[in-house]
Amino acid sequence: MNTELLLLYGSILAVVGILLSKAGFRLGIPTLLLFLGVGVLASRMGYIEFDDPVTAQTVGTIALTVILFSGGLDTDFREIKPVLLSGSILATLGVVGTAALMGGFIYFVSYATGLEGFTLPEALLLGSIMSSTDSASVFSILRSKDVHLKHNLKPLLEFESGSNDPMAYMLTIILVQMIQSGEVSVWHGILQFVVQFALGALIGYGLGRASVWLINKVNLPSGALYPVLLLAVSGFVFGLSYIVGGNGYLAVYISGLVIGNSRVVHRKSTAKFLEGFTWLCQLIMFLTLGLLVNVDGLARAFVPGLFVALFLIFVARPVVNTLCLLPFWKKFTFRGIAYANWVGLRGAVPIIFATYPWVAGLPYSGVFFNIVFVVTLLSLLIQGSTVPWMAKILGVVDTNVSKKVFTEVNLPEQIKSTISEMIVSTSMIEKSNKLMDLNIPPHTLAILVQRKGSFFIPRGDTELAEGDHVLVISDDADALVQAYEELGIQTYSLDANT
C-alpha cells in the first residue's frame, strides 16, 4: 500500500475509533478495546494489509515509552509514597508469582490434554507475557471514569501498572533466550534481574534530575519546544538504558516521576501537549496491534484463550495479589484488596511482549500471540467495563470526595506559587467556621469561594460552610499540605505552577 492510501485509511480508522469511543464511554466499554476492534475489523475487511511483527513491536515500544514517561509525569509522589512498598511488591513479586502460577496452569492443561504440548519453559513464557497489568489501560480507565477510591487504591493501582512492565519484560526476554539456547541458568537470570533493575533505576533517576536542570536552564525561544524536548528526553533515557544493559521501561517511568515532581518551566502547557500525544500513541498502538491479528487464528485460539483468561482473572491474579497485599490488609481492607485484584487489566503491553517470541522465531509463537490477544480482549471487556460498578459493589468508592470546581486556573510561569482547591468538611469547622481562624501557614491567601453554584471573594471574617470550595494560593506547598492534614481535609489538589 502506498503512503497516500495508508494516510487516508489510517486517518479514517482513527476518526472512527475516536467517534466510537464516545458511544463506548456511555455504554461502559473501554475506549482502548474499541481501538483494538477497529484495527481487527479493518484487517479482516482488507483495507490495510499488515503482517509485520517487527514493525508492530517497534511501534508498541515507542508508544509504551511515551505512555510510561507521561504516566510518571502525571504521578504525584506524595500520593504514591504511602503505597510505595506495597506497590513495589505487586510490581515485582506479584508479577513473578502470576507468571509462575499462569505457567503452571498452562503447562498442566497443555500436558493433560495434549492439544499443544507446550514445554515448561514455553508455558512459563506465555505466563510471563501476560503477567503484568497494562499501564495504558489502567491509566485511561481509572482517570476517564473519574472514580474516587478509598484507602489509596487509585495510586496503588496506577503505580503498580506503571512499574510492573519491567519485570514482565525481563521475564519474557530471559525465557526467550533460554528457549533459543536450550540452557536454563537460574543464577544468570537472577543476575540479569539485578543488573537491569539497578541500571534502569540509576539511569532513570540521574537523567531525570539532569533533565530538570536542562529544562530550567535552556531558555528555548518558544514554549512549544519544551514538550518536544521532553519527548526527546524520554527516548534518550530508554535508548541509553537499553545500550548499557538496563531496563528502559523502568528508566523512563522513573525519569518521568522525577521530572513530574520537580519545579520545571512551562509545566502546564507541556502537560496538555503530552496528554494529547499520549492518547495518540495509545490509539496508534492499539490500531497497529489490531491490524496484526489474523482473525482465523484468533478464532482457533478463542477456547484456550477463554480458559486462560478466566484462570488469570478469577484465580491467578486474586491469589497472588492477595498474598502480596495481605501484610497491608489493615491499610487497604479486604474489600480494597478484592478491588485491587479485579483491576488487573491486560492491554497492549502483553500483546507487544507476545511479538518477542514471534520475532525470535520460536515454536508456537503464533499460538502465543493469538491466545494473548484473546485474553486481552476478555480482560478489557470483563474487567475494564466493570471498574466503576465493582467499586460500588465492594464499597470502596469515596463518596466524601467532591469534584474539583477550579479546574482551569493558571498562573504565569514566573510566579513561584502553588494553587490548590480546599473543600470544607464538617470536622474542619467544628471549632470555628471563620476563615481567619483556620490554621493555615503564612504567605497563604484564600482568593475565591464557590458555594452552591455561586462565587464570591472571601474576607477574614467570612463564615465557611460544609461543601464550600475555596481557591487557595500559597508560597509554601509543603506547609500547606501539612495544614490540610491537620485540618482533616480528606482530599486536596495541589497544582504547582513550576
N, C-alpha and C positions, 0 to 999 in steps of 0.2 A: 504494500500500500504506500502511495506517495505521501509526502508531507502535508499537502493541501487537504487530502481526504482524511488523514489522521487528525489534523486540527479540527476539521468540520465534525467528524463523528465523535471525537473526544469531547469537544465543547458541548455537543448535543447531549451526550451521556451525563456530563457534569451538571448541566441545567436540569435534566430530567431527575437526577438524583437529588438535587437541592430542592426542587419543587415537591418531590415525593416526601422529602424529609418533613415538610410542614404537616402533611396529612398523617405521616407516620408518628409525629410527635403527639398529635391529638389522639391517635389510636394506641399510643404506648409502645410503638415499635421503634427500636433503636435506629437512629439515623445511619450509623455505620453498616448495619445489616442491610439497609436499603441500597447503599452504595455497592456492597458485595453482590446483591441480587441483580442490580442493573448491569454490572460487569458480566455476570454469568449469562444473563439474558442476551446481551449484545454478542457474546461469544457464540452462543447457541444459534442465533439468527444470522451469524456470518458477517455482521457489519465490520468487525475488526478481527482479523486473524492474528492470534498471539500465542506462541508456544515456545517461549524462551525463558527458562527458569533463571538463567544468569542475569538477564536484564531485570526480571521481576525482583530478584534478590537485591540488585543494586538499587532499584527504586525504593524498595522496602527499607533498606539500610539507611539511605539518605533521609527518607521520611521519618523513620524512627529516631534518628539522631536529632532532628529538629523537634519532634514531639517530646522526647525526654528532656532536651535542653529547655524548651518552653515550659514544661511541667515543673522543672526545678526553679525557673524564674518566678513562676506563679505561686510557689510554695513558701508560706511564711514559717520560718524556722521556729518562731515562738509557738506555733500550733503543733508542729511535729515533735518538739522537744519532749513533751510528756509521753509520746509513743515511740520514741527513738529506739529503745531496747526491744520492745515487743514487735515493732515493725521490722527491725533488723533480723530478728529471729524468724519471722514469717518469710522474709526475703531470702534467707539462706537455708536454714534447717527445714523450713516449710517447703521450699522448692525441692530439696533433696528427698525429703520424705514423700512428697507427692509423686516425684519421678520414680522412686523405688516401688511404691505401692501400685502405681499405674503399670509399671513394667512387669511386676509380678503377676498382676491380673491378666495382662495381655499375653504373657508367656503361658500362663496356666490355661487360658481359653484356647490359645493357638495350639498348644500341645495336646489338650484334651480333645479338641475337635478335629485337628489335623487339617484344617482348612488352608492355613498358610504355612504353618510350621516355622514360625519365627524362632531364631535362636535367642538365648537370654540377652546377649548384648543388643540384638536388634529390638527386642521388646523393651529393654531399658531405654534405648534411643528414642523410640516412639513415645514412651512415657516422659522422657526428658523434654522433648519438643513441646509437649502440652503442659509442662509443669508450672509455668509462670502465668500470672494474670496479665491482661493486656492493658498497658497504660493509656493508650488512646481510647479504648472503650470505657474504662473506669473513669478517666478524667471527664470525657464528654458527657457520659450519662449522669454521673453524680452532680456535675455542675449545671447541666442543662435542665435537669429535673428540679433543681433548687430545693432539695430535701435537706432540712436541718436535722442532724442526728445528735443524739446524746452520747455521753461517755467518750468523746474524742474519736468516734468511729470514722468520721469522714477523713481527718488527717491520717489515721491509721491505714485506711484502705488506699488512699492516694499515695502515701509514702511506700506502702508495700508494692503497689503496681508500678511505681516509678523506679524502684530499686531492685526488684526481683528478676528483671530480664537478664542482667549479667550472669547470675548463677545458672539460669536455664541455658543461656548461650554457651557457657563454658562446659556444661554437661553434654550438650549437643555436639560441640566441636571435639571434645575428648573421646566420646563414644564413636563418632565418625572415624577418627584417626585409629582407634582401637580395632574397629571392624575392618578398615582398609589394610592395616598391618598384620592383623591376626594376633596381636600381642596385647595382653591385659596387664598393665602395671599400676597397681593402686597407689603406690608411693609417687610415681611420676604424675598421676592425676592430681594427687593432693598438692604436690609441689607447684603444678600449674595453677591450681586454685589460689594458692597463697601469693604467688608472683603476680598473677593478673589482677587480683583484688588490690594488693598493696600498690602496685604501679598505677593502676587506674585511679585509686583514691588520691594518691600523691599528685599525680599529674592534673587531675580534675581540680583539686584544691589550689595547687600552685598556679595553674594557668587562670583559674577563676580570680584569684587575688591580683594577678598581673593584668588581667583584662579590666578589672575595676580601675586600676591606676591608669591604664591606657585610655579608657573611655573618658575619664575625667580630665585628662591632660591633653588629649589630641586636638581639641578645639576645631572640629571639622567645619567647613564653610556652610553646610546645610544640615539641618536637623534630620532630614530624611535619610542621611547616610548612616546614622547610628544603628538603626535596625539591620542594615546591610553589614555593618561591622560586626554586630553580634552573631549574625548568621555565619560569617566567615570564621569567627572565633569558635563556634560550635563545631564546624568542620575541621578546623585545625586541631582542636582538642581531641576529637575522635581519631583523626588520622595519626597524630603523634603518639597517642596511647597505643594504637594498634602496631605501629612500627617498632616501638620499644618493648612490645610484649605485654602491655597492659590491657585492661578491659575497657574498650572505647565507650560502651554504653554506660558503664558506671562513671567514667570520667566526665562525659557530657552532662549527666544528671547532677553530679556534684558541682561542676563548674557553674551550671545554671543556678543551683541552690546558693552558691557563694555570691554570685553577681546579683541575684534577686533579693538578697538580704543585706545588700550594701548600698551606700549612697552613690548613685550614678546620675549623670545628667540625662535629660530627655527621656526619663523613665516612662512617663505616661504615653507619649507618642510611640515609643518603641514597643511598649506592651500592647497597644492597639494594633500595630502593624503585625507583630508576631502572632497575636491571637488569630487574625485572619489568615496569615500564612500557614499556621499550624493546621487550620481547618482544610486549607488547600492541599497540604501534604497528606492528611488523612484521606481526603477524597480521592486523590490520585493513587495512593497506596491501595485502598480497598477496591477501586475500579480495576487497577492493574492485576491484583490477585484474583479478582473475579473473572477477568478475561483469560487467565491462565488455566482455569479449570476445564477439564474435559467432562462434559455432562454425563456421558455414558459411563465413564469410570466412577463418577460421583454416585450414580445410581447403584452401581455394584457395591460401592463401599458404604451405602446407607445403613444396612443392617448391622455390620460390625461397628460402624461409627456410632450408631444409636446405643449399642450396649456399652461401648467405651465412654460415651458422653454421660450416660446415666450413672455409671460407676464413678466417674470423676465428680459429677455434681452432687450425688447423694451419698457417696461413701468416702472416696479418697480425700477430697477437699475438706469435708467436715471432720473426718478422723484426724488428719494431720494438723489442721489448724486448731482444733480443739486442744490437742496435746501441746501445741506451741503456746497457746494463749491461756492454758489452764493456770499457770502460776500468776496470771494477772486477772483472774476472774473477778476479784473484788473491784478492780478498776473498770472493767468492761461489762460485768454481769453476764450470766449465762445467755440471756436474751441478746445481748450485744455480740457475744461470741457466735451465736447462731446466725445473726445477721451478717457478720463478717464472713462466715462460712458460705453464705448464699451469694455474696457479691464477689464471686471468684470468676469474673468474666474472662472468657477467652476471646481473642480477636485476631488482629493482623499479625501479632508477634509470633504465635505458634505457626501460622501459615508461612511466614518468612523463614522461620527456622526449619520448616519442612522442606524448603528448597535446598538446604545444605546437603543432605544425603542424595538428593536428586542430581545436583551439580557434580557431586563426587562419584556418581555412577554406581551407588550401592544397590544390591538386590532389594526388591520390594519398595524402592523409593517412590514409585508412582502410587502404590497402595498406601504408603505412609501419608503422602500429600492429600489423597482423597479422604482418608479417614480423619486427618486433622481438620480438613475443610468442613466435613460433616459435623464434627464436634464443635467447631467454632460457630457454625450456623445455629446449632441447637442451643449452645450456651447463650448466644446473644438473644435468641428467641425466647427461651425459657427463663433465664435469669435476668437478662437485660431489660425485658419488657415488664418485669415484676419488681423492679428495685423500689419504687415508692410504695407499692401495695404491700410488699413484705415488711417494709419498715413500719407501716401502720399495724400490721398483724402482730409483729413482735413487740410493739410498743416502744420503739427506740426513736420515734420522732420527737424532737424537742419543740413542743407547742408554745413554749415561752419566748421563742425567738421571733421577732418581727422582721419583716423585710426592710431593707435599707430605703430611706427616703432620699437622702442626699447622695445621689449616685454620680452626678456629673459636675462636681465641684473641683475646680482645678486652680492651682496657684502657679505663678510664674516660676520657671525653673530656678531662678537665682534666689528665691526665698527658701531658707533652710528651716522650714517648719513642717509640722505634721497636722493633717486634718483628720478628725475622727468623728464618728456618729455615736452618741451616747443615748441609750434607750432607758428611760427612767422606770425603775421597778418599785414595788411597794416597800421592800426592805431598805431600799436606798434612801427613802424619805421618811422613815419611821420617826427619827428624832427631830428633823426639821425639813420642811419642804421648800425652803427658800434657797435660791441659787447661791447666795453669798455664804450660806452656812455649810456648803459642801466642802469636803476636804480634798480640794484639787491643788496641784502644785503651782508654784509661781510661774509667771510668764505663760499662763493658760487663760484663754478667753472663750466664753460661750457667746457665739455671734448670731445664732438663729435657732428658733424653736418651732417645731411643727406639732400641732395639736388638733386631732380630728379634722385634718384636711386644711386647716388654717395655719398661716405662718406669721410669726411676729418676732421682733428683736427684743431679747430679754434685758432686764436690768438686775442689779444685785438683789433687790427685794422681790423679784419675780417668784411667784409660788409655782412650783413644778407639780405635775400630776402624773399618775401612773400611765405609762404608754407614750409619754412625750418623747419626741426625737429631738435631741439637742445637738447642733453642729458646733464642734469644739476645735479650736486651733491652739497649738502648743509648740513651744520651742524645745520641750524635753519629753520625748516619746516614752522613754523608759520609766520616768517618774509618773507619767500619765497612766501607763499600763498598771503600775503598782497601785495607783489610786483607784483605778477601776476595780481591781481585785479586792481592795479593802472595802469598797462601797458595795460589793456583792453583785456587780453587774455581770450577768452571765455571758453576754455577747457584746462584742465591740469590734469595729472595723477600723483599723489604722491604715492610713494611706500616705506613706512617706513620699514626699514630693522629690526627694533627692536620693 
